[in-house]
Amino acid sequence: MNALHEASMKPASPRILTINGGSSSIKFALFEGAATLERILEGGIERIGLPQATLRVKGVDPADNFSRVVLAPDHGAAVDALMDFITARLGHHALTAVGHRVVHGGPKYSQPRRISAGMVEELRRLGPFDPEHLPEEILLTEAFQRRFPDLPQVACFDTAFHHDLPRVASLLPIPRRYEALGLRRYGFHGLSYAFLMEELVRLDGADAARGRVILAHLGNGASLAAVRDGKPVDTSMGFTPAAGLPMSTRSGDLDPGLSWYLARSENMSAKQFNEMVNFQSGLLGISETSSDMRDLLDHEAGDVRAAEAVALFCYQARKWIGAFAAALGGLDTLVFAGGIGENAPLIRERICNELGFLGIEVEPARNARNAALISPDSGRVKVRVIHTDEALMIARSVVHVLHLEPPEET
């Protein structure tokens, strides 16, 4: 049997590809083995729509590590380039399934589901709920279906974790008739939060995960979630991911009257307002220089705009932690995750410094080295840093939905 024919055969062990599409990037990871889910490849295509779009790949085999320029003027071309790489590397029939992160599941989808033609049509109808993400996510699923028509695909919804929020936390205080149209607080970063709760069980046990927990996913997109008895109680993002605390380019919560004021004073359309609050605000809008927290920390000593952007982010995160502690009736565990939450000790320190009244303390040496536990052993509240892994959570969901687990021995 030649190597080419062998590579084109179905693998003995399941191989699951996970896809996470963003506005200008597509991230992927390849896992092998339903029980172990060993990550054998990961990477992505960045700068989609720009001349120097780049495919980056990292694998357990050093020969798989590379970066090269690809032609990706849009998401369709980008996913074609990714599928070409997967086919060349593994063979046409090497995948068992694909799992997709889908940002918005609307009122209907509260669990991972196998993708069908009916689901795709339902997601199209949900398009106005999330015009920044859903169209590209649908495009990605359709591209895989065309190239690999027999390959099962699973949608994993970022809103699912928050689907059963208490009614008082999900209601929007607008005329009640809009609730029937699906307008409510949905919350996002659910795949990250579901993973973090599983990790909390592994690290501290089921009792800790059933306690009063605040999860802070702080990255380019940033949100917090309050969890009690293992169930979501509240979350900072709302009907869209633009709500909550300021983010890299998103505003977070605003006075709704701003829309009408800017419409009158600057003739700003609804579309322009949406563009502003999603792509021109947050850290970028306040600093006028960068949406990247690392850049702002580097320049805050000499640039008051950078300093104010950092201060506002920390202040708002601290306010949300205080509010959620009130909603939970106290606090037992605070978890930091995401690019900023995992890698910016100074930000964690500034957020926590004035929260001692809640029992939150940070041990400086542990915090400086991004230790798993950054609170002192005697601390009333455990403060943890957990590396979140949305790709692994998607792969686990695919295994569960498609029943890829090995049968139990009798």
N, C-alpha and C positions, 0 to 999 in steps of 0.2 A: 504494500500500500504506500503510495507516494505521499510526501509531506503535505502537498496542496490538498489532496483528497482527504487526508486525515484532519486537516485544519477546518475543512468545510462540514465535518460531521457534527452532530449534536454532542456536546460535552457530556462526559459521564457524570460530572457534578454540575448542578445548576449554576448558571452565570447570570447575574442580575445587573443590568445597567440602570443607574439612577440619573435623572436629568433635572436640573434646576435652572430654569431660564429666567434671566433678568432683562432689564431694559436695554443693556448693551453688552450682555455676556450670556454664555451658556456654560454652566459647570456640570461636570459628569464624574461619576465614580463607577467602577466595575468591581462587583463582589463575586466571589466563588464559594460554593458550598452553602446549602440552605441552613445547616446547623451552625457552622462556624462563621459564615459571612466574612471571609478573608478579603480585604481590599487589595486587589492586585494592580489596579490602575486608577488614577484620578487626574483631573486636569480641567481644562476648559478652553473656550474661545472667548477672547476679550477684545474690546474695542470694535464691536460689530458696528458696521456703518462707516468706519473710518478706513483710510487707505492702508494703515499698518495693523490690520486685525491679526491676532496672534493665536495660534494653537499651542497650548502648553500641556505637556503630559509628564506625569511622574509615576513610576511603578516600582514594584518590589524587585524587578529585574532592572539593574542600572542601564541596560541597553534601551529601555523604554523611556528614559529621561531625555526630553528634548523640548525645544521651542522653535517654532517656525512661523513665518508670515503666511497667511492664507487669504484667499479672496472671499470676503464676507460682507458685501454691501448691505445685506439685510439678514434677518433671522433665518429665512429660507435657505439662502446660500450657506450660512454658518452651519446649520444642521446637516446640510449635504456634505460639507467638508468633514464634519464629525463622523457621520455615518461612513464616509469613504475610509477614514482612518480605522474605524472599528472593523470594517469588513476586511481591509488589507491586513490588519494585525491579527484578527481572530478567525476570519472566514465568514461566509455569508450566513451560515446556520449555527453560529457559535453561541448566540444569546438564548437564554431561556425566557426572559421577560424584561420589560422596561418599566420602571417606576418614575412617575413625573410628580414634581411639586407643583400643585395648582394653588395659586394664592387664595382664590375666593371660591367657596363652595355654595354661597348663597344660603337660603333657608332650607334647602333640600338635603345637601350632602354633609353628613355628620360622621362618616366613616370612610376609610379608603375603599375604593370600588374599582372593579375592572372596567376599562373604558369600552363603551359601545357607541354605535352610531347615535342612539337616542341620547346618551349622555352628552355627546359633542353638541347636539342640537340644543340641549338644555343649557350648556355652558355658553353657547352663542347668545341665547336669550339673556343670560346674566352679564353679557358684555358691558352694559352701562354701569354695572356695579363696580367694575374694575377695568376701565379702559386702558390703564397703564400696563397691565399684565396679561389678562385673559386672552386677547387676540393672539399674542405671540405663543402663549402656552397651547392654545388650540392648534396653531400652525405646527408646533413641534410634534404633537401627537399624530397629526395627519401625515406629516413627512415620514415618520417611522412606519405608519400603516401602509403608505405607498411602497416604501422600500422593502418592508418585511411584513407582508399582509397576514401571515399566520402567527406573528409574534404577539403574545398577550401583553397588553399594556394596562397599568394600574395608575389611577389618579389618587394622589395623597393630598388632602386639602389642608391648607394652612389655617383655615378657620375652624376646623373640626374640634380642636381641643376646647374651644370656648363655646361650642354649640349649645351646651346646656347651662349656660350662665344663669344665675337666679334672675327671675323676671325683672326685679327692680334694677339690676345692673345692665340688662340688655335693652330696656326701653329707651327710646329717644323722646325727649319732651317736645314733640311737635304734634300737629293734629293726628288723632288716633287713626284716621283713615289710611295714613301712609304705612302703618304697620302691616296692613293687609297686602301691601305691595312689596313686602320683604325688607322694609327699612328698619334697621335695629342696630345695636352695637354688636359687631361680629368678632372683633379681635383678630390678631394675626400672630405670626411667629409660632403657630401652634405645633409644628413639627419639632421645633427647637424645645418648646416647653414640655412636650410629651417625652422627649429624650431626657431632658434634665430631671424630670420626675422619676424616670426609670433609674437614672444614675444615682439619684438621692437614695432610692431604696437599696441599691447595691452598696453605697458607701456608708449609710447611716442606719439602714434597716427600715422596715415598713412603718414602724411607729413614728419615725422622724418625718417620713413622707406624708403621714396622716396629720401631722401637726400644722401649725400656722406658718406658711411658707410664702415668701416673696421671691419671684424669679425676675431677674433684670437682664434681658437680652439687649446689650448695648453694642451696636455696630453702626454701619451706614444707615440702616433702619434700626430704630431703637424703640423698645416697649418694655413694659413691666406687667406681670400677672400676679394676682393674689390667689393662693390655693389653700384650702382647708379641707381636711379629711380626704385628701387626694383629689378633690374636685375644684374646678375653677370657680372663684367667687367674683372676680372683677379683672379688668385688663385696661391698659391705657389707650390702646388704639380703638377706633370705633367702627363706624360704617365703612370707612376706608382706612388704609395705612397711614394717612396724613395726620391723623389725630394723635393726641398724647403729648409726649415731651419733644422738644426740638431735636432734629436729626441732622444728618449730613447736609441734605438739601431740602428736607421737608420742614414745614413750619411747626408742626404740632398744633395744639389747641390755639384757636384764635377767636376773637370776638366776631360773631357772624355779621355784625353790622359793618365790618370792614369791606365786605363784598359790595354792599350798596354804596358806601362812601366812595370807594375807588371807581365804581361805575359812574358816579356823578362827577367826581373831581378829575379823573383821568380817562374817562370814557373806556374803562377797562371792561372787556367782555367776560362772560363766565368762563370761556375757554382760556383766556389770558390769566384770569385769577387762578384757575386750576394749575396752569403752567407755573405760575409764581409760587404757589404754596407747596408744590411737589418738587420743583427742580431749581428754584432760585432762592430758597429761604433757608431756615435752620442755621447751621454753622457757617455755610457759605454766605448767606444773606447778611448775617451780623458781622462776620469778619471782612467781607468783601474781597477775600484773597483765596481761601481754601475751604473745602468741605471735609478735609482729612484732619482728624484730631491730632495726629502726629505732627503735622505742619504747624498747627495752632499752638501746641505746647512748645515747639521749638522757637516760635516767634512772640509768645505772649509777653516776655520781659520788655521787648522793644516796640510792641504794637498794641495799643489799647484796644483796638477792634478785635484782635485775636484773643486778648485776655478776657474781654467781655463775652465773646462766644463761648469760651471754655467755662467761665463762671455761670453763664445762663444754663448751660447743659447740666452742670453739677447741681445747681440750685433747683432746677425743675425735677431732676431725678430724685433729689432729697425730698421734695414736696410729695411726689408720688409714693415714695416709700412710707412717708408719714401718713398719707391718706389711706393707703392699703393696710397699714398696721391698725388703723382705726376700724376699717371694714372687717378685719380679721379678729378684732378684739385682743390684739397683742401680736407678738412675733416670736417664732422659735428659730427659723432658719432664713437667711438671706443668701441668694445665689447670684453671682455675677457670671455672665457668659457673653458670647459675641466678641467681635474683634477688639472693641474698646474694653469691654468687661473682663476679658481674659488677659489682655496685654498692656493695660495702662494703669499701673499701680497708683500713680498720682491722682488719676480721676477717681479711682475707688476710695482713696484716702480722703479726698475732698468731699465726696458724697457722704461718707460715713462719719466724718469728724464731728458734726453737730447733731448726731443721732444717738448720743450716749443715753439720753433720757428713755430711749426704747430698749436699752440694753445692748446696743450695737457698739462693739469696739473692734479696732483693727490693730494687730500686732505688726509693727513697722517692718521687722526683718522678714517675716513670712510674706507680707504684702509685697515687699520689694522684689522677691524672687518668684512671684506669682504662684505661691504654694497652693495646694488643694484646699487647705484650711488656713484662712488668714486672720481669724480671731484668736485671742488667747484661749488656752485650755479652760481657764476659769470663766470665760465670757458667758453671759446669760443667753445671748443669741449666737448661734453658729453662723459664721460668714464664710461662704465657700466660693471658690473659683472652679468652675467646671467647663471643660472644653466641650462645646455643643457639637453635635454631629447629625445634621439634618439628613445627609446622604444615607447614613446607617439606619436612621429611623425609617426612611423611605424603603430601603431594602428589606427591613424587618416586616414592614407592612405588606410588601409584595409577597414575601414568603407566606404570610398569614392568609392573605386574600386568595392566593392561588393554591393553597394547601401543599406547599413544597416541602414541609417538614417531613423528615423520615418517619415512617410508622413506628409507634412504640413497640418495644419488645414485650412479648407475653411470656 
